Amino acid sequence: MYDQTRAQQPSDQPPRRPEHHSTAPDALVSSDERDAVLTRLRMAINSFADTPHEALEEAEGAYDEAVAHLVEALAERRRVLHESWQDRDPGTGSEELRVALRQYREITQRLLRT
């Protein structure tokens, strides 16, 4: 006779999870650069009551610094991605090209979400 209780018990092995690459995107700005900008921004916020104009100038500087870091990081990411497929052997596999296309799509979508 078939043991129905066994069929109702959880599997002896943990469920298999589909293999994925890291779901968290790589940070565009290093943690040191991010921390430096956030420190500047906090200083601006904390000094606003005493020196509002200077605080706003500091906040604007933090903003400009953050933008500069992002522009540099995006330019470098583009350069690396471009080199991954450009000037390759015309026989470069479609899978390699598909990976490059997926990376372009992911970074572009990520930029548009923020």
C-alpha positions in Angstrom: 0.0 0.0 0.0 1.2 3.5 -0.8 2.2 5.7 2.2 0.3 8.9 1.7 1.8 10.5 4.8 5.2 10.5 3.1 3.9 12.3 0.2 2.5 15.1 2.4 5.8 15.6 4.3 8.3 18.3 3.2 11.1 17.2 1.0 14.2 15.9 2.8 16.3 18.3 0.7 15.8 22.1 0.6 14.0 23.4 -2.5 16.3 24.2 -5.4 16.5 27.9 -6.1 17.0 29.0 -9.7 20.6 30.1 -10.3 20.8 33.9 -10.7 23.6 36.3 -10.9 23.7 38.9 -8.2 20.4 40.6 -8.1 21.8 43.7 -6.5 23.3 46.0 -9.0 26.9 47.1 -8.5 27.3 50.4 -6.8 28.2 53.2 -9.3 30.0 55.2 -6.6 32.5 53.7 -4.2 31.5 53.7 -0.5 34.3 56.1 0.3 33.1 58.6 -2.3 29.4 58.2 -1.2 30.4 58.6 2.5 32.3 61.8 1.7 29.4 63.3 -0.2 26.9 62.3 2.5 29.2 63.8 5.2 29.2 67.1 3.3 25.5 67.0 3.0 25.0 66.3 6.7 27.3 69.2 7.5 25.2 71.5 5.3 22.0 70.4 7.0 23.5 70.8 10.5 24.8 74.3 9.8 21.7 75.6 8.1 20.2 77.3 11.2 23.4 79.3 11.9 24.5 80.0 8.3 21.8 79.2 5.8 23.5 80.6 2.7 26.7 78.8 3.4 24.8 75.6 4.1 23.1 75.8 0.8 26.4 76.4 -1.0 27.8 73.3 0.8 24.7 71.3 -0.1 25.1 72.4 -3.7 28.8 71.4 -3.6 27.8 68.0 -2.3 25.3 67.6 -5.1 27.9 68.7 -7.7 30.4 66.2 -6.3 27.8 63.4 -6.4 27.0 64.2 -10.0 30.7 64.2 -11.0 31.3 60.8 -9.3 28.3 59.4 -11.2 29.4 60.8 -14.5 32.8 59.3 -14.1 31.4 56.0 -13.0 29.0 55.8 -15.9 31.7 56.8 -18.4 33.9 54.0 -17.1 31.1 51.5 -17.1 30.3 52.4 -20.7 34.0 52.1 -21.7 34.3 48.7 -20.2 31.0 47.5 -21.7 31.9 48.9 -25.1 35.2 47.1 -25.1 33.5 43.8 -24.2 31.9 43.6 -27.6 33.4 46.2 -30.0 36.4 45.3 -32.1 35.8 41.6 -31.4 36.2 38.9 -34.0 33.2 39.0 -36.3 32.5 35.5 -35.1 31.9 36.6 -31.6 29.2 34.3 -30.2 25.6 35.6 -30.0 25.6 34.8 -26.3 28.4 37.2 -25.6 26.6 39.9 -27.5 23.4 39.1 -25.7 25.1 39.6 -22.3 26.4 43.0 -23.5 22.9 44.0 -24.6 21.4 42.9 -21.3 24.0 45.0 -19.4 23.1 48.0 -21.6 19.4 47.4 -20.9 19.9 47.0 -17.1 22.0 50.1 -16.6 19.7 52.2 -18.8 16.6 51.0 -17.0 18.4 51.6 -13.6 19.2 55.2 -14.6 15.7 55.9 -15.7 14.2 54.5 -12.4 16.2 56.9 -10.2 
